Amino acid sequence: MKLNLAMWRKASWELIKMDDKKEWDALDVVSKWLIATRSAVTTVTIYSCIIAGLLAWRDGHFAWLAWIILTIGLFIAHGTNNLLNDYTDFSRGIDKDNYFRTQYGVHPLVQNFWTKSQQIQWFLVSGVIATLAGFFALFYTSFNSYVIGLFVFGALVLLFYTWPLKYWALGELAIFLIWGPIMIAGVYFVLALGEGGDWSNLWKVALAGIPFGLSVASINFGKHIDKLNDDKSKGVGTFPVRVGETVARYVNIAAILIAYAVVIYLVVIGYFSVVMLLVLFAAQRALYAIMALSKPRPEGPPKGFEAFWPTWFSGFCFYHNRMFGGLFILGVLLDTLFRKLQLPLAINWIGLIVLAIYGVYTFVSAQMEKKRKAAAAQ
């Protein structure tokens, strides 16, 4: 079967909608896995691992092979969780009657692209690969007791996120902790132990993981607010179902704002240099998300947003996360490079120069886009 590299790229960047089983059957194995596991979202795992790897490199603990194995394993583990999520909700009768999940992307079980038996087979293969990566981490750290705890914790969350954690309004908290402080500090910890290094910075690394974790969790919060009525009618007790839309919307706004506040705090205490303030260039998208979250969800798609419906709050949060996460990673990369290269200027002065250059680039790009739109309108 011919590999569809174009679909790999597309499925890694956006959620795929597809109704034709013949089109599905013609896809290669990797394309099917990427689509079924919603890899446009699961790539946040790779971003968390990149942040952890950069911080480990900054402290002299980085190892390419170990980092690649951990990153691939965690990415596949995230996809495995999504396969189980869909299987569990389908088996419990949640994903039917045009439920929210079936509206924004391919659901192989609902659309009869796969049988339940096939879904389990895909889950098991993915789970075995992810588990092998976990065993590597255990051997790499000589079966450190803390790493064993992380391994067990990750396995339990993978198995029980859909039920009962999500039903107990703990799913959103789990998303924040796992893709923020736990995964970033956990990967850093494994790399540091494997290299026999000092992990005294671990708590600051965990703190550095909070902004990205909050940004990721905001997408999950938004999605659960978007489908609040569907979840409530089916007895799925997510956080928004338990506290109501208004409280959930303002908690999500707080999550976005705290993400920026923690970055600024880490710059003030000197853990990060001024270059990390690059994330402030995502503030416009943050404002779009906050403005959307400040009002109740519309009954239907506003004009111009039809293609994105039924995602609304989650769409704005996803849009923000893409830029915030990208700039956060860029900031960590540059911060690490400047420290490693030991340039003649003080690191904060270099950071200010980078901010100025990026600001000019952003302004010029905005002006060119305005001219392009004006020309297209004529």
N, C-alpha and C positions, 0 to 999 in steps of 0.2 A: 504494500500500500504506500502510495506516494506521501511523503511528509509535507504537510501544509504549513510552511513556515510563516506565511502571511497571517494565517489564523492563530498561530502561536502568539504572534505579536499583538493581534487584535484582542484575543481573549485575555492577555496579560494586562491590557490597558482599559478595557471596557466590558461591561456585562453583555453577554450575547443573547439575543432573542432569536429563536428558530422554531418553526412549526412543522417542517417537512422531515419525516423520518428518513426518507431516502438521502436527504442532504446530510443528516446526522450519521447514517450508516457509512457514508462515503468518507467521513473524517478519519484521520489517523488516531492512534491510541492517545498520543500526547494531547492533541487538540481536544479530544473528548474529556480527558481528565482535567485539563485547564478550564474548560467550559463548565463541567459538572461541579467542580470545586470552587467556582467563582474566583478565579485567580486574579482578576482585576482588584479584588479586595484582599486576597491572601498575600499579595506582594508586600503588604505592610510588615509581614514577618521578616522578609528580606531586609527591609529598611531598618528594623530593630536590630538585626544582626550586623548590619553595616555600621550602625552607631556603636554597638558594643565592640566590634572589631577595631574601629578607629580609636576608641578610648583605650583599648588594650595595647594597640601599637604606640600610642602616646606614652604609655607607662612601661613600654619595653616588654610586653607579654605576647605579642602577636605571632601566630604561626599559620601560614597559608592553608596547609592541608587540613588541620584541625578546624579552622574557621569555615572552610568550604563544606566539610562534612556536617558540621553543626548547622550551618545555614540551610543546606539542602534538606537535612533531616527535619528541621523545624518547619520549613516551608511545606514539606509533604505532610507533616503532622497536622498543620493547620488545614490543609485540604482534606485530610482524613476525617477531621472533626466535622467539616462541612458535609461530607458524604454521610456520616452518621447522623448529623442534624437532619438532613432531608429524609433519611430512612426512618428515623424515629417519628418525625412529625407526620410523614405519610402514613406510617403504620398506626398512629394514634388518631388518624382521620382529620388532622389539622390542615394539611395541604390539599384541600378540595374546595369546591364551590367558589372558584376564582379567588382563592386566598392570596394575600399580598405577595407572598414568596413566588407564586406562579406567574405573577404579572410582570416582573422586571427582568427575568432571565430564564434560561432553560432549566427545567426540572425533569430529568430523565424518567423518573417514576410516574409522575403525574401525566406526562405526555406519551407514556408507553414507549419511550426510546429504550428503556431497560426494564427487566423484571426485577423483583425484589432480590431474587437469588443473584442476579448479575451485580446489583448494587453492593451486596455483601461481599462478593468476590473482589470488586474494585476496592472496597473498604479494607479488606484483609491484606491485599497486596500492598496498598499504600501504608497500612499500619505496620506491616513487617519491615518495610524500608525505613520508616520513621523510627521504629524500635531499634533497628541495627545502629542507626546514628546515635541513639541514646546509649546503647551498650558501648559504642566507641568512646563516648564521653566518660563513662564509668571506668573503662580501662585506662584512658588517657590521664585520669586523675587518681589512679590507683584506688578506685572505689572509695573515694572520700565520702564521708557520711552525709555531708551537706549536699553533695551532688546526687547521692542516692535519694535524698529527700526531694530535690528538685525533679528528678526523674519520676518518682512516684506521684508527686503533686501534678506534674504535667499530664501524666497518664490518666489520673482521676478526673481532671478538668476536661480532658478530651472526651472521656466516656460519659461524663455526667453533666456537661454544660447544658445540652438541650433539655434534659430532664434529669434531676429536678432543679438545677441551679437557676435556669431561666424562669421557671415557674415560681421560684421563691424570691424573685426580684434581685437575684445576686449575679445575673448574667452580665449586666453592664459593669459592675465592679470587677468581675473576673477579667473582662476584656481590658480594662484600664491597667490592672495589676500585671497581667501576663504580657501584653505587648508594650508595656512601659517598664517600670522598675524591675520586675522579675526576670523577663527575658533579657533585657539589656545587661542587668547586673549578673544574671546567670551565665550568659555566654562569656562575659568578661571574666567571671570567676573561674570558669572551666579553662579558659586560655591562660589565665594567670597561674593556676595550679599546675597545668601541664608544662608550663615553662619554668616551674619552680620559683615563681616570682612572688613579690610582696603584694598582697591584696588589701592593704590598709586603706586604699582609696575606695573600697567597695561601696560604702554608704553614699559617698558623693556621686559615684557612678549610678547608683540606684536613684538618687535625687535627679541626676541629669536625664534619667529615663522617664521621669514624670511628665514633662511637657509633651513628648511624643505619644506616651500612653494616653494622656487626656485627649489629644487630637484624634487618635484612633477611636477611643471610646465615644467621642462626640458623634461619630458616624453611626455607631451602634445605637446610641441614645436616640439619634434622629430617626433611624429606621424603626425603632420600637414605638416612637411617638407616631410616626406615619401609619403604623398598622395597629394602633391602640384599639380601635373599635373592633377590628377583626380578632385580635387576641382576646379582648374582653368577652366577645361572644363565644369563643371557643375555650375559655377557661385557662388561657395562658397568662400567668400572673407576672408579667414583666414589671420593671420599676414604674414605667408610665401608667400601667394599668392600676398598680397599687396606690400611687399618689395622685393620679390625674394628670391631664395634659398640661395645665398651667404650671404646676410645680415642676414637672419634668422638663418643660421648655426652659425655665429659668435655671434649673440645675445644669442643663446643657450649656447655657450662656456662661454660667460660672466656670464650667470646665474649660471652655475656650479662653476666657480671660486669665484663669489661673495658669494655663500653659505659658502664656507670655510673661506673667509675673515671675514664674520660677526661672525662666531663662534670664530675665533681668537680674534676679537675685544672684544667680550663679556668676553673672558678669561682675556684679558689685563685689562679691566675696573673692573674686579673682580665680575661681576654678575655670571659667571660660574667659577668653579675651573679648574685647569690644566687637570683634568680627562676628560673634554669635548674634549680634543685634540685626544681622541680615534677616532674621525671621520677621522683623517688623515690616518688611516689604510685603508680607502676606496679610497685613492688617486690613487692607481693603476687602479681601475675600472674607476675613473674619467678620468684618462689619456687615457684609451681605448676609452671612449666616446668622449673625445676631439680630439683624433687622427681621429676617424671616422668622426666627424663633420668638421674637417679641410679640408676634400675632398668632392667633389660632390658625390651624391648618385650614386652607380653603377646601370647599366641598368638591371642587374639580380642578383640573389643570388650568391655570391662568393662560391667557393668550401668549404664545411663544414658548410655552413649557410643555406642550402636549407630548412631545417625544420622550420626555423624562418621567412623566407620570407613570406609576403612582408615587415614585420617590419625590419627596418635597424637602423636608428638613434634612433627611439623610443626603439628598443631592447637594444641598448647599454646604453641608459639613464635609462631604467627600471632596467637593471642589476646593474648600479651604485646606483640607488635610493634604491634598496633592502638592500645593505650593508651600504650606508651612513645613511639611515633612521634608520636601526637597531642599528648602533653604536651611532647615535645621541640620540636615546631613552635610550640606555644603559648608555650613558654618563650622561644624565639628571637623570636617576634612581640612579646611584652611587653618583652623586653630591648631590642629595637630601638626600640619606641615610647617607652620611658622615656628612652632616650638622645636621641631626636629632640625630645621635648617639653621636655627640660631642666626637669624639675619641681623644686620648692624642696627636697624631701628628697633625701638621698643615695640613689643608685640601689639600693644593697644594703638600705637600710632599707625602701624601697618593695617590694623583692623579698620581704623578711621579712613584710611586711603581706599581700602576695598569697599567700604560702605559708600564713599563718594563716587567711586567708579560705577558701582552697581546702581546708584541713584541716577546718575547721568544716563546709563544704559536703559533703565526703566522709563525715564522721561522721554528719551528719543524714540523708544519702541512705541510708547503710547501715542506720540504725535504722528508717527508713521501709520499707525493703525487708524487714527482719526482721518488722515488724508485718504487712506485706502477705502474706508467706508464712504467718505464723501464722494470719491470718484465713482464708486459702485452705484451710489444713489442717483447719480446724474444720468 
